[in-house]
Amino acid sequence: MAGSDPKTLIRIARESGPDAPVAPLNLGERVRDLRKARGWTLEQAASQAGLARSTLSKIENGQMSPTYEALKKLAEGLAISVPQLFTPPSKAQVSGRMAVTKQGEGQGHATATYEHELLAGHLTRKQMLPYRARIRARDVGEFDGWVRHDGEEFLYVLTGVVRLYTEFYEPVDLRRGDSAYYDASMGHNVISLSEEDATILWVTSLV
């Protein structure tokens, strides 16, 4: 992310404050929720985990405490790690949030070098920050030094050709369909090499 104040969009996404504390985890409910999220019946989930249907049913209903071997089988069957069995789902997963941003409906943030369009702007407590950007800059000298901020960043070229400058790597030219994933705490800047302003999709992690 860049511009005269590269942290502005990240700050907007963080202003809502921390999530509220979560309730203690019920393992049986957690296993049932994971199974149902995959659209599996008890029989299907038990088969995937290599457990008896009755055993899985008792675990889900809190009628038995699974052994570590059973937990390992459950985790493998659900394609997750054992610790994830005991990790409560995030508030976003519980609430089933979704945001649709139609073309041109994003929140605009223009700077001398970039023109940002923040996507899903009304959602709070996001774990990533997606936005579309029009690259106005044509020379790296237009920036006031490197842009750097917390998190990791994914860049995908939508139109035109851009040149990605980074603090520790040689500049790389990216065309429509090309992408880059990088540590955003490393200095970075992007310019357009196209006759018209290039456009990119940027996604920045917030965790």
Accessible surface in RSA format (square Angstrom, percent):
REM  Atomic radii and reference values for relative SASA: ProtOr
REM  Chains: A
REM  Algorithm: Lee & Richards
REM  Probe-radius: 1.40
REM  Slices: 20
REM RES _ NUM      All-atoms   Total-Side   Main-Chain    Non-polar    All polar
REM                ABS   REL    ABS   REL    ABS   REL    ABS   REL    ABS   REL
RES MET A   1     1.52   0.8   1.52   1.0   0.00   0.0   0.85   0.7   0.67   0.9
RES ALA A   2     1.21   1.1   0.24   0.4   0.97   2.2   0.24   0.3   0.97   2.6
RES GLY A   3    12.38  15.3   0.00   N/A  12.38  15.3   2.68   7.3   9.70  21.7
RES SER A   4   108.32  91.5  64.72  86.4  43.60 100.4  55.55 118.3  52.78  73.9
RES ASP A   5    68.88  48.2  58.59  58.3  10.28  24.3  26.78  63.0  42.09  42.0
RES PRO A   6    28.45  20.7  27.75  25.3   0.70   2.5  28.43  23.5   0.03   0.2
RES LYS A   7   113.99  55.6 113.84  69.8   0.15   0.3  56.84  51.2  57.15  60.9
RES THR A   8    39.53  28.1  39.36  39.9   0.17   0.4  34.78  46.7   4.75   7.2
RES LEU A   9     3.92   2.2   3.78   2.7   0.13   0.3   3.78   2.7   0.13   0.4
RES ILE A  10     6.80   3.9   6.80   5.1   0.00   0.0   6.80   4.9   0.00   0.0
RES ARG A  11   116.48  48.9 113.08  57.6   3.39   8.1  55.10  75.3  61.37  37.2
RES ILE A  12    60.43  34.4  48.36  36.0  12.07  29.1  48.36  34.8  12.07  32.7
RES ALA A  13     5.79   5.3   0.27   0.4   5.52  12.6   3.21   4.5   2.58   6.8
RES ARG A  14   107.56  45.2  89.16  45.4  18.40  43.8  51.46  70.3  56.10  34.0
RES GLU A  15   126.05  72.4  91.54  69.3  34.51  82.2  40.85  79.0  85.20  69.6
RES SER A  16    47.50  40.1  15.70  21.0  31.80  73.2  27.48  58.5  20.02  28.1
RES GLY A  17    33.16  40.9   0.00   N/A  33.16  40.9  25.46  69.9   7.70  17.3
RES PRO A  18   123.90  90.3 103.58  94.4  20.32  73.9 115.84  95.6   8.06  50.1
RES ASP A  19    78.26  54.8  56.29  56.0  21.97  52.0  19.70  46.4  58.56  58.4
RES ALA A  20    64.35  59.2  50.66  78.2  13.69  31.1  56.79  80.0   7.56  20.0
RES PRO A  21   135.65  98.9 102.77  93.7  32.87 119.5 114.79  94.8  20.85 129.6
RES VAL A  22    97.06  63.9  71.52  64.7  25.54  61.5  76.87  66.8  20.18  54.7
RES ALA A  23    78.19  71.9  58.15  89.7  20.04  45.6  64.54  90.9  13.65  36.2
RES PRO A  24   133.03  97.0 104.23  95.0  28.80 104.7 116.41  96.1  16.62 103.3
RES LEU A  25    58.22  32.4  23.35  16.7  34.87  87.6  26.37  18.5  31.85  85.7
RES ASN A  26    76.00  52.4  66.42  64.2   9.58  23.1  19.52  47.0  56.48  54.6
RES LEU A  27    36.34  20.2  30.59  21.9   5.75  14.5  30.59  21.5   5.75  15.5
RES GLY A  28     4.76   5.9   0.00   N/A   4.76   5.9   0.17   0.5   4.59  10.3
RES GLU A  29    93.24  53.5  93.13  70.5   0.11   0.3  21.51  41.6  71.73  58.6
RES ARG A  30    31.09  13.1  28.03  14.3   3.06   7.3   3.80   5.2  27.29  16.5
RES VAL A  31     1.55   1.0   1.55   1.4   0.00   0.0   1.55   1.3   0.00   0.0
RES ARG A  32    56.36  23.7  56.36  28.7   0.00   0.0  16.10  22.0  40.26  24.4
RES ASP A  33    82.68  57.9  76.48  76.1   6.20  14.7  22.78  53.6  59.90  59.7
RES LEU A  34    19.19  10.7  18.61  13.3   0.58   1.5  19.17  13.5   0.02   0.1
RES ARG A  35    23.21   9.7  23.21  11.8   0.00   0.0   0.89   1.2  22.32  13.5
RES LYS A  36   126.09  61.5 108.07  66.3  18.02  42.9  63.70  57.3  62.39  66.5
RES ALA A  37    85.93  79.0  40.21  62.1  45.72 104.0  53.37  75.2  32.56  86.2
RES ARG A  38    84.37  35.4  56.73  28.9  27.63  65.8  30.93  42.3  53.44  32.4
RES GLY A  39    62.91  77.6   0.00   N/A  62.91  77.6  36.12  99.1  26.79  60.0
RES TRP A  40    62.24  25.0  55.78  27.0   6.46  15.2  34.19  18.2  28.04  45.5
RES THR A  41    69.51  49.4  65.23  66.1   4.28  10.2  66.63  89.5   2.88   4.4
RES LEU A  42    29.92  16.7  27.21  19.5   2.71   6.8  27.21  19.1   2.71   7.3
RES GLU A  43    94.29  54.1  88.06  66.6   6.23  14.8  55.74 107.8  38.54  31.5
RES GLN A  44    91.83  51.4  86.52  63.2   5.31  12.6  32.15  68.4  59.68  45.3
RES ALA A  45     5.99   5.5   3.96   6.1   2.02   4.6   4.03   5.7   1.95   5.2
RES ALA A  46     3.72   3.4   3.68   5.7   0.05   0.1   3.68   5.2   0.05   0.1
RES SER A  47    90.46  76.4  63.25  84.4  27.21  62.7  34.58  73.6  55.88  78.3
RES GLN A  48   109.39  61.2  82.96  60.6  26.43  62.9   6.97  14.8 102.42  77.7
RES ALA A  49     8.08   7.4   1.67   2.6   6.40  14.6   3.73   5.3   4.35  11.5
RES GLY A  50    53.57  66.1   0.00   N/A  53.57  66.1  36.30  99.6  17.28  38.7
RES LEU A  51    27.83  15.5  13.47   9.6  14.37  36.1  18.52  13.0   9.31  25.1
RES ALA A  52    59.46  54.7  41.23  63.6  18.24  41.5  52.35  73.7   7.11  18.8
RES ARG A  53   116.97  49.1 109.96  56.1   7.02  16.7  38.85  53.1  78.12  47.3
RES SER A  54    65.35  55.2  59.91  80.0   5.44  12.5  41.20  87.7  24.15  33.8
RES THR A  55    34.22  24.3  33.17  33.6   1.05   2.5  10.89  14.6  23.33  35.3
RES LEU A  56     0.79   0.4   0.79   0.6   0.00   0.0   0.79   0.6   0.00   0.0
RES SER A  57    25.24  21.3  24.83  33.1   0.41   1.0   4.55   9.7  20.69  29.0
RES LYS A  58    97.13  47.4  97.09  59.6   0.04   0.1  40.80  36.7  56.33  60.0
RES ILE A  59     3.47   2.0   0.92   0.7   2.55   6.1   0.92   0.7   2.55   6.9
RES GLU A  60     8.76   5.0   4.52   3.4   4.24  10.1   0.47   0.9   8.29   6.8
RES ASN A  61    85.01  58.6  55.98  54.1  29.02  69.9  13.76  33.1  71.24  68.9
RES GLY A  62    63.52  78.3   0.00   N/A  63.52  78.3  29.23  80.2  34.29  76.8
RES GLN A  63   128.21  71.7  92.58  67.7  35.62  84.8  35.44  75.4  92.77  70.4
RES MET A  64    72.26  37.4  54.71  36.2  17.55  41.8  60.44  51.4  11.82  15.7
RES SER A  65   102.82  86.9  80.65 107.6  22.18  51.1  41.30  87.9  61.53  86.2
RES PRO A  66    21.98  16.0   7.14   6.5  14.84  53.9   7.16   5.9  14.82  92.1
RES THR A  67    88.79  63.2  80.10  81.2   8.69  20.7  81.20 109.1   7.60  11.5
RES TYR A  68   135.61  63.3 126.43  71.9   9.18  23.9  92.87  69.8  42.73  52.7
RES GLU A  69   102.98  59.1 102.54  77.6   0.44   1.0  54.41 105.2  48.58  39.7
RES ALA A  70    11.41  10.5   9.63  14.9   1.78   4.1  10.77  15.2   0.64   1.7
RES LEU A  71    19.06  10.6  19.06  13.6   0.00   0.0  19.06  13.4   0.00   0.0
RES LYS A  72    74.36  36.3  73.56  45.1   0.79   1.9  29.45  26.5  44.91  47.8
RES LYS A  73    91.19  44.5  89.21  54.7   1.98   4.7  44.89  40.4  46.30  49.3
RES LEU A  74     3.29   1.8   3.29   2.4   0.01   0.0   3.29   2.3   0.01   0.0
RES ALA A  75     2.46   2.3   2.46   3.8   0.00   0.0   2.46   3.5   0.00   0.0
RES GLU A  76   127.66  73.3 104.94  79.4  22.72  54.1  49.23  95.2  78.43  64.0
RES GLY A  77     9.56  11.8   0.00   N/A   9.56  11.8   4.33  11.9   5.23  11.7
RES LEU A  78     5.44   3.0   5.10   3.6   0.34   0.9   5.30   3.7   0.15   0.4
RES ALA A  79    92.19  84.8  57.36  88.5  34.83  79.2  68.62  96.6  23.57  62.5
RES ILE A  80    34.48  19.6  16.59  12.4  17.88  43.1  24.30  17.5  10.18  27.6
RES SER A  81    52.57  44.4  42.44  56.6  10.13  23.3  44.37  94.5   8.21  11.5
RES VAL A  82    29.67  19.5  27.21  24.6   2.46   5.9  27.21  23.6   2.46   6.7
RES PRO A  83    92.70  67.6  84.30  76.8   8.40  30.5  90.51  74.7   2.19  13.6
RES GLN A  84    83.81  46.9  83.81  61.3   0.00   0.0  21.66  46.1  62.16  47.1
RES LEU A  85     0.00   0.0   0.00   0.0   0.00   0.0   0.00   0.0   0.00   0.0
RES PHE A  86    94.67  47.4  80.27  49.7  14.40  37.5  80.43  48.8  14.24  40.8
RES THR A  87    68.50  48.7  66.69  67.6   1.82   4.3  51.99  69.8  16.51  25.0
RES PRO A  88    46.61  34.0  36.49  33.3  10.11  36.8  36.49  30.1  10.11  62.9
RES PRO A  89    40.08  29.2  33.56  30.6   6.52  23.7  35.89  29.6   4.19  26.0
RES SER A  90    39.22  33.1  27.81  37.1  11.41  26.3  34.95  74.4   4.27   6.0
RES LYS A  91   110.38  53.9 102.95  63.2   7.43  17.7  78.65  70.8  31.74  33.8
RES ALA A  92    33.87  31.1  26.38  40.7   7.49  17.0  27.43  38.6   6.44  17.1
RES GLN A  93   128.60  71.9 100.65  73.6  27.96  66.6  42.52  90.5  86.08  65.3
RES VAL A  94   112.46  74.0  80.85  73.2  31.61  76.2  88.10  76.6  24.36  66.1
RES SER A  95    66.52  56.2  30.35  40.5  36.17  83.3  40.08  85.4  26.43  37.0
RES GLY A  96    59.33  73.2   0.00   N/A  59.33  73.2  34.88  95.7  24.46  54.8
RES ARG A  97    87.31  36.7  53.94  27.5  33.37  79.5  41.41  56.6  45.90  27.8
RES MET A  98   155.69  80.6 125.07  82.8  30.61  72.9  90.51  77.0  65.17  86.3
RES ALA A  99    29.29  26.9   1.00   1.5  28.29  64.3   4.22   5.9  25.07  66.4
RES VAL A 100    97.02  63.8  68.81  62.3  28.21  68.0  71.75  62.3  25.27  68.5
RES THR A 101    45.72  32.5  15.68  15.9  30.04  71.6  11.32  15.2  34.40  52.0
RES LYS A 102   128.57  62.7 126.28  77.5   2.29   5.5  74.73  67.3  53.85  57.4
RES GLN A 103   151.02  84.5 123.57  90.3  27.46  65.4  62.84 133.8  88.19  66.9
RES GLY A 104    60.37  74.4   0.00   N/A  60.37  74.4  29.55  81.1  30.81  69.0
RES GLU A 105   117.85  67.7  87.97  66.6  29.88  71.1  40.16  77.7  77.69  63.4
RES GLY A 106    17.71  21.8   0.00   N/A  17.71  21.8   1.77   4.9  15.94  35.7
RES GLN A 107    78.85  44.1  71.96  52.6   6.90  16.4  39.32  83.7  39.53  30.0
RES GLY A 108    62.12  76.6   0.00   N/A  62.12  76.6  29.56  81.1  32.56  72.9
RES HIS A 109    51.66  28.2  44.54  31.0   7.12  18.2  37.23  38.4  14.43  16.8
RES ALA A 110    70.95  65.2  37.83  58.4  33.12  75.3  37.90  53.4  33.04  87.5
RES THR A 111    26.53  18.9  15.13  15.3  11.41  27.2  26.52  35.6   0.01   0.0
RES ALA A 112    92.66  85.2  63.01  97.2  29.66  67.5  73.14 103.0  19.52  51.7
RES THR A 113     8.98   6.4   8.95   9.1   0.04   0.1   7.01   9.4   1.97   3.0
RES TYR A 114     0.13   0.1   0.13   0.1   0.00   0.0   0.00   0.0   0.13   0.2
RES GLU A 115    68.92  39.6  65.89  49.8   3.03   7.2  10.86  21.0  58.06  47.4
RES HIS A 116     7.22   3.9   5.80   4.0   1.42   3.6   3.74   3.9   3.49   4.1
RES GLU A 117    29.45  16.9  29.45  22.3   0.00   0.0  19.00  36.8  10.45   8.5
RES LEU A 118     1.39   0.8   0.77   0.6   0.62   1.5   0.77   0.5   0.62   1.7
RES LEU A 119    27.06  15.1  27.06  19.4   0.00   0.0  27.06  19.0   0.00   0.0
RES ALA A 120    15.82  14.6  14.80  22.8   1.02   2.3  15.34  21.6   0.49   1.3
RES GLY A 121    16.87  20.8   0.00   N/A  16.87  20.8   0.39   1.1  16.49  36.9
RES HIS A 122   129.83  71.0 104.80  72.8  25.03  64.0  82.90  85.4  46.93  54.6
RES LEU A 123    35.42  19.7  31.97  22.9   3.45   8.7  32.59  22.9   2.83   7.6
RES THR A 124    71.42  50.8  67.68  68.6   3.74   8.9  48.93  65.7  22.50  34.0
RES ARG A 125    83.00  34.8  64.49  32.9  18.51  44.1  24.16  33.0  58.84  35.7
RES LYS A 126    22.88  11.2  12.91   7.9   9.97  23.7  11.95  10.8  10.93  11.6
RES GLN A 127    97.15  54.3  89.18  65.2   7.97  19.0  32.00  68.1  65.15  49.4
RES MET A 128   114.81  59.5 114.70  75.9   0.10   0.2  90.68  77.1  24.13  32.0
RES LEU A 129     0.00   0.0   0.00   0.0   0.00   0.0   0.00   0.0   0.00   0.0
RES PRO A 130    24.19  17.6  24.19  22.1   0.00   0.0  24.19  20.0   0.00   0.0
RES TYR A 131     0.00   0.0   0.00   0.0   0.00   0.0   0.00   0.0   0.00   0.0
RES ARG A 132    54.28  22.8  53.66  27.4   0.62   1.5  19.90  27.2  34.38  20.8
RES ALA A 133     0.63   0.6   0.00   0.0   0.63   1.4   0.63   0.9   0.00   0.0
RES ARG A 134   103.42  43.4 101.74  51.9   1.67   4.0  17.64  24.1  85.77  52.0
RES ILE A 135     0.00   0.0   0.00   0.0   0.00   0.0   0.00   0.0   0.00   0.0
RES ARG A 136    91.77  38.5  80.22  40.9  11.55  27.5  23.50  32.1  68.27  41.4
RES ALA A 137     0.03   0.0   0.00   0.0   0.03   0.1   0.03   0.0   0.00   0.0
RES ARG A 138    92.68  38.9  77.00  39.2  15.69  37.4  56.79  77.6  35.89  21.8
RES ASP A 139    80.86  56.6  79.66  79.3   1.20   2.8  22.10  52.0  58.76  58.6
RES VAL A 140    56.24  37.0  50.98  46.2   5.26  12.7  50.98  44.3   5.26  14.3
RES GLY A 141    62.24  76.8   0.00   N/A  62.24  76.8  35.97  98.7  26.28  58.8
RES GLU A 142    90.31  51.9  58.71  44.4  31.61  75.3  39.60  76.6  50.71  41.4
RES PHE A 143    22.66  11.3   6.28   3.9  16.39  42.6   9.29   5.6  13.37  38.3
RES ASP A 144   155.36 108.8 120.73 120.2  34.63  81.9  44.32 104.3 111.04 110.7
RES GLY A 145    48.69  60.0   0.00   N/A  48.69  60.0  40.77 111.9   7.92  17.7
RES TRP A 146   101.04  40.5  76.39  37.0  24.65  57.9  55.50  29.6  45.55  73.9
RES VAL A 147     8.72   5.7   7.47   6.8   1.25   3.0   8.72   7.6   0.00   0.0
RES ARG A 148   104.05  43.7  96.26  49.1   7.79  18.5  49.07  67.1  54.98  33.3
RES HIS A 149     9.24   5.0   1.72   1.2   7.52  19.2   9.24   9.5   0.00   0.0
RES ASP A 150    95.74  67.1  90.84  90.4   4.90  11.6  19.09  44.9  76.65  76.4
RES GLY A 151    23.32  28.8   0.00   N/A  23.32  28.8  11.76  32.3  11.56  25.9
RES GLU A 152    81.71  46.9  80.21  60.7   1.50   3.6  19.70  38.1  62.01  50.6
RES GLU A 153     1.03   0.6   0.00   0.0   1.03   2.4   1.01   2.0   0.02   0.0
RES PHE A 154    67.10  33.6  66.67  41.3   0.44   1.1  66.67  40.4   0.44   1.2
RES LEU A 155     0.00   0.0   0.00   0.0   0.00   0.0   0.00   0.0   0.00   0.0
RES TYR A 156    81.76  38.2  81.76  46.5   0.00   0.0  46.54  35.0  35.23  43.4
RES VAL A 157     0.09   0.1   0.00   0.0   0.09   0.2   0.00   0.0   0.09   0.3
RES LEU A 158    54.62  30.4  48.11  34.4   6.51  16.4  49.91  35.1   4.71  12.7
RES THR A 159    65.45  46.5  64.33  65.2   1.11   2.7  60.75  81.6   4.70   7.1
RES GLY A 160    29.29  36.1   0.00   N/A  29.29  36.1  17.80  48.9  11.48  25.7
RES VAL A 161    34.22  22.5  34.22  31.0   0.00   0.0  34.22  29.7   0.00   0.0
RES VAL A 162     0.00   0.0   0.00   0.0   0.00   0.0   0.00   0.0   0.00   0.0
RES ARG A 163    73.41  30.8  73.41  37.4   0.00   0.0   3.11   4.2  70.30  42.6
RES LEU A 164     6.82   3.8   6.36   4.5   0.46   1.2   6.36   4.5   0.46   1.2
RES TYR A 165    40.35  18.8  40.24  22.9   0.11   0.3  23.87  17.9  16.48  20.3
RES THR A 166    13.92   9.9   7.10   7.2   6.82  16.3   5.39   7.2   8.54  12.9
RES GLU A 167    64.67  37.1  40.11  30.3  24.57  58.5   9.22  17.8  55.45  45.3
RES PHE A 168   145.67  72.9 112.86  69.9  32.80  85.4 120.90  73.3  24.77  70.9
RES TYR A 169   153.98  71.9 137.23  78.1  16.75  43.6  96.33  72.4  57.64  71.1
RES GLU A 170   148.61  85.3 136.75 103.5  11.86  28.2  62.76 121.4  85.86  70.1
RES PRO A 171    63.13  46.0  42.15  38.4  20.97  76.2  42.15  34.8  20.97 130.4
RES VAL A 172    67.34  44.3  63.76  57.7   3.58   8.6  67.34  58.5   0.00   0.0
RES ASP A 173    52.63  36.9  36.01  35.8  16.63  39.3  10.95  25.8  41.69  41.6
RES LEU A 174    13.65   7.6  13.65   9.8   0.00   0.0  13.65   9.6   0.00   0.0
RES ARG A 175   135.26  56.8 135.26  69.0   0.00   0.0  49.27  67.3  86.00  52.1
RES ARG A 176   188.10  79.0 167.24  85.3  20.86  49.7  45.19  61.8 142.90  86.6
RES GLY A 177    39.65  48.9   0.00   N/A  39.65  48.9  18.41  50.5  21.24  47.6
RES ASP A 178    56.70  39.7  52.18  51.9   4.52  10.7  10.43  24.5  46.27  46.1
RES SER A 179    54.00  45.6  31.33  41.8  22.66  52.2   0.67   1.4  53.33  74.7
RES ALA A 180    20.45  18.8  12.34  19.0   8.11  18.5  20.45  28.8   0.00   0.0
RES TYR A 181   142.96  66.7 113.28  64.5  29.67  77.2  88.93  66.8  54.03  66.6
RES TYR A 182    17.27   8.1  10.34   5.9   6.93  18.0  17.27  13.0   0.00   0.0
RES ASP A 183    71.89  50.4  66.25  65.9   5.65  13.4  27.83  65.5  44.07  43.9
RES ALA A 184     0.00   0.0   0.00   0.0   0.00   0.0   0.00   0.0   0.00   0.0
RES SER A 185    59.08  49.9  48.24  64.4  10.84  25.0  32.82  69.9  26.26  36.8
RES MET A 186    13.65   7.1  10.75   7.1   2.90   6.9   9.94   8.5   3.71   4.9
RES GLY A 187     0.00   0.0   0.00   N/A   0.00   0.0   0.00   0.0   0.00   0.0
RES HIS A 188     0.35   0.2   0.35   0.2   0.00   0.0   0.35   0.4   0.00   0.0
RES ASN A 189     3.05   2.1   2.71   2.6   0.34   0.8   0.34   0.8   2.71   2.6
RES VAL A 190     0.00   0.0   0.00   0.0   0.00   0.0   0.00   0.0   0.00   0.0
RES ILE A 191     5.61   3.2   5.61   4.2   0.00   0.0   5.61   4.0   0.00   0.0
RES SER A 192     1.15   1.0   0.00   0.0   1.15   2.6   0.00   0.0   1.15   1.6
RES LEU A 193    72.41  40.3  38.31  27.4  34.10  85.7  42.69  30.0  29.72  80.0
RES SER A 194    23.22  19.6  12.73  17.0  10.49  24.2  19.94  42.5   3.28   4.6
RES GLU A 195   175.76 100.9 139.29 105.4  36.47  86.8  63.16 122.2 112.60  91.9
RES GLU A 196   140.99  80.9 134.64 101.9   6.35  15.1  52.97 102.5  88.02  71.9
RES ASP A 197    42.45  29.7  32.03  31.9  10.42  24.6   3.12   7.3  39.33  39.2
RES ALA A 198     0.13   0.1   0.00   0.0   0.13   0.3   0.13   0.2   0.00   0.0
RES THR A 199    17.35  12.3  17.35  17.6   0.00   0.0  14.55  19.5   2.79   4.2
RES ILE A 200     0.00   0.0   0.00   0.0   0.00   0.0   0.00   0.0   0.00   0.0
RES LEU A 201    50.85  28.3  50.85  36.4   0.00   0.0  50.85  35.7   0.00   0.0
RES TRP A 202     0.39   0.2   0.39   0.2   0.00   0.0   0.39   0.2   0.00   0.0
RES VAL A 203    32.24  21.2  30.06  27.2   2.18   5.2  30.06  26.1   2.18   5.9
RES THR A 204     0.00   0.0   0.00   0.0   0.00   0.0   0.00   0.0   0.00   0.0
RES SER A 205    27.50  23.2  25.16  33.6   2.35   5.4  24.22  51.6   3.29   4.6
RES LEU A 206    16.28   9.1   3.12   2.2  13.16  33.1   3.36   2.4  12.92  34.8
RES VAL A 207   133.83  88.1  77.92  70.5  55.91 134.7 114.12  99.2  19.71  53.4
END  Absolute sums over single chains surface
CHAIN  1 A    11855.0       9215.8       2639.1       6431.4       5423.5
END  Absolute sums over all chains
TOTAL         11855.0       9215.8       2639.1       6431.4       5423.5
